[in-house]
Amino acid sequence: MSTRMNYSSGAIWEDKVGYCRAVKVGNHIEVSGTVASGENGQVVGRDDAYQQTVFILQKIEKALKEAGASLENVVRTRMFVTDISRFDEYGRAHGEFFSSIKPSTSMVEVKALVAPEYLIEIEATAILNE
């Protein structure tokens, strides 16, 4: 079996809930659901769907870099949103990061996220070239 590496963001929730920001097994990297939570736990981009999406994708990019990858290695994203009518805001930010990469993606409206201030949560899957 390939070696497993866990990459922590240092968030207090990781130990409480039992997860880490990203897991790499072989050439496969999974990035956990990520919300717009800043270093001190504050919500970034309160009431701004575009800003939250940009911040989340920057966090995902950072996690991928720590695991030896980049956004170019992303093959799938999953977006969970609390208001699908704001599709254009989420989509514009996603497109700014992925317009030339074009991973497969999903955008699903959910009833709620971990806190009402969060408008979107994103997961990502990346595969490194062998």
N, C-alpha and C positions, 0 to 999 in steps of 0.2 A: 504494500500500500504506500501511496505517496505520503510525504511528510505533511503534517498539518501545522499551520502557523496561525495564531490568533493575533489580531491587531486591535488594541484598545485605544479609544479616544480619551479615556480618563474620566468619562462621565460617571457620576455616582450611581446612575441607574444600571450600569453594566453589571456590577457585583450584586445589586439588589435583585435584578431580574434574571441574571444568569446568561448574559450574552456579551458579545464584543462587537466593535464597529465593523470589522471585516474578518473573514476567514479565507485562508488560501490553502488549497489542497492541490498539489501538483501545479498545473497551469491554470487552474480554475479559481476565481475569486468571487465571493459573495459579499456584498455590502448590505448591512442591516438597514431596516427602515430608519430613515433619517429625517428629523424635523428641524425647524429653524430655531434651534436652541444655541445661544452663544456660550462662550467659555464659562460665564458665571451663572448659567442657567436661565438667563433672560431671553425672552422671545425677540427674535430679530425680524423686523418688518411687520410689526403688528398691523393687521388689517390690510396688508399689501401682498397680494398673492404672487405678483411678479418678483418682488424683493425676497420673499421667503423661498421661492423656487431657486433663484440665483444663489442665495446663501447655502441652501442644501446641496446644490450641485457642486459648489466650491468645497464643501465638507467631504463630499463623496470623492472628488478629485484628490483631495489631500490623503484620504484613506487609501485610495488606489496607489498613489505615489509611495506611501509607506510600504505597500505590499509589492512594489516593483513594477507597477502597471501605470497606465494613464487612461484618460477618457477614450482614447483611440481603441483601447482593448474592450470597451463596453459593448456587449452584444444584446443586452436587454435592460430596460428600465421599467419600473412599475410605479405609477403615481396614484396615490390614494388622496382624494380631495374631498373637502367638506361641502363644496359648492361648485358643481359641474358647470354652472352658468358662467364661471370665470375661466373657462377653458382657454380663451385667448391669452390671458395673462400667464397661466402656467405654460401654455404651449410656446409663447414667444420666448420665454426664458429657456425652456428646454431646447428650442431650436437654435438659440445662440450658442449653446454648448455642443449640440449634436447635429447641426445641419449637414455637415460633410461626412459624419460618421454613420448616421442613420441606423441606430440600433432598433431592434423591435421594441415596442413599448405598449403599455396599457395605461389608461386613465380611468379610474373607477371612483364613483362618488360613494362615500361612506357616511354613516350617521354622525360619527365623531372620531376625533383622534385623542391622544392621551390628555390634552388640555384644550379647552375651547379656543384659545388664541392661535393654535396651529391650524393653518388652512390646508396644508399639504404635507405628505410624508412620501419619501421616495426610497426605493430599493434599487440596487443595480447588480448586474452579473457581468463579470469581465473574464475573458479568456486570453491568456498570454500565448504568443506564438511559440510553438515547440521548437 
